[in-house]
Amino acid sequence: MKQKSIWTNEINEKTYPELNENIKCNILIIGGGIAGINAALNLKDNEGVVLIDKDKIGYGVTSHTTGKLTYLQGTMYTDIQKAHDFNVAKKYLESQKDAIKIAIENIKKYNIDCDLEKNDSYLFTTEEDKGLNSQRDFLSKTNTYFEDSKLPADIPCKDAIKVKDTYVFHPLKYIMGIKEIIKDKVKIYENTTAIDMDYKDNHYIIKTKSGYTITSNKVIITTHYPFFIFPGLIPIKIGLNQSYALSAKHKNENWNAINIDKEIHSIRFYKDNIIVGGFSHDLSDNIDYKKEEDKLINFYNTYFTNKPEEVWLTHDLKSHDYLPIISRLNENHPNLLVATAFNKWGMTNGILAGKILADLVNNVENRYEALFKIDRSPSLEKTKNFITSNFKIGKTFIGTKLDKNKEFYNKTYITNIDGHPCGVYIDEKGEKHIVRNTCPHFKCSLIFNNADKTWDCPCHGSRFDIDGNLIEGPSVFDIKLKEDK
């Protein structure tokens, strides 16, 4: 079984150069995932647009999603009603339906080959007394057509509803298609990591890891987890959730599903494969990732026959009031825009973000601008989630600092070298791989992920390989022993 996402199979994309000089531009987009690439598509006719990504375009969080375009999103609408009210939840539903329309329009207009399929979406429960009545009530009040149904699979299901006008697609093929469309109008740089930002003379100066700078009038941050802390203090406004997914051979079926129970199960099909996801948890709750991954594998093996071929994990940013942040940062920085915290529904919200961000840049009115602005009104639910999330992160931070000599798996352990805490991984050949054990982002101690063989930050989700190379931010630095960041 491979530790990789199914979406990275058979992708032959054109690569783009790394930034090798200081440049100036009008609009800089940092992050080439689903939100950044759609923003670039909508801004491609503007002058002086540059898109950078720390890796290859599309190979971040987007390549680890399940690729659903659905507005049937678990308990999202009742959660939003709890934090806000019915009208806010209704508008969010409308935004998701519009996001699907935008995706379909893009795919048809530009003839993007991304294996788009119209699907029935199911929402179900495995618990006798859980019930879907609150979901039915909301959909009825918003005149959204649904059917009472049974789940078309031999897994536990006590109750289910379905809607018909939803889709699935190949998210990485979609991004590759857009990249080809914009390549002659948008300057693209890959393997270019933004590490710092300054503001001077009404311009933003972005410093990259290679030492070169990009000076821009406007900056759009679509890096999943923003790489900066100030301005905005976004890390305290969001939480991080981790979930797991696998793929296996299976006949294609024309439906997708997700449940509303504590242990989430997500199902969809792609060609001759089934993709099963779930068992999500707050990142700071569980640090034995292999154990959590095994729960998903055991669930799959109980109800399906073919052996899993790929397995992977993904991070999802969650806002404390269940609404994404797609916004100008604040009044002092109207030309600094950010999109983050898509609350596990990155495909619809990323595509929607691309449209909202482009409208903000072009000073075009967007009906969802106020819904997703960063400085939303506080609520009791939002305050409760804010306190809970940051308490967990603080507790995890302290806990990792106290556990200075922890042994993980297979002779993988933390030790002290020249006064610095270091992580040691001993591979199958007996070779030691030694790295700094402190995350450069918030200085949280790292844990060893025995599933992916990576060093992971349990506070904010930065990930590094066994030699200390950065895989995923918000950190922008490596943890190699020779470096002292």
Secondary structure, 3 states (H helix, E strand, C coil): CECCCHHHCCCCCCCCCCCCCCEEEEEEEECCCHHHHHHHHHHCCCCCEEEECCCCCCCCHHHHCCCEECCCCCCHHHHHHHHCCHHHHHHHHHHHHHHHHHHHHHHHHCCCCCCCEEEEEEEEECCCCCCCHHHHHHHHHCCCCCEEECCCCCCCCCEEEEEEEEEECCHHHHHHHHHHHHCCCCEEECCCCEEEEEEECCEEEEEECCCCEEEEEEEEECCCCCCCCCCCCHHHCEEEEEEEEEEEECCCCCEEEEECCCCCEEEEEECCEEEEEEEEEECCCCCCHHHHHHHHHHHHHHHCCCCEEEEEEEEEEEECCCCCEEEEEECCEEEEEEEECCCCCHHHHHHHHHHHHHHHHCCCCCCCCCCCCCCCCCCHHHHHHHHHHHHHHHHHHHHHHHCCCCECCCCCEEEEECCEEEEEEECCCCCEEEEECECCCCCCECEEECCCCEEECCCCCCEECCCCCEEECCCCCCCECCCCC
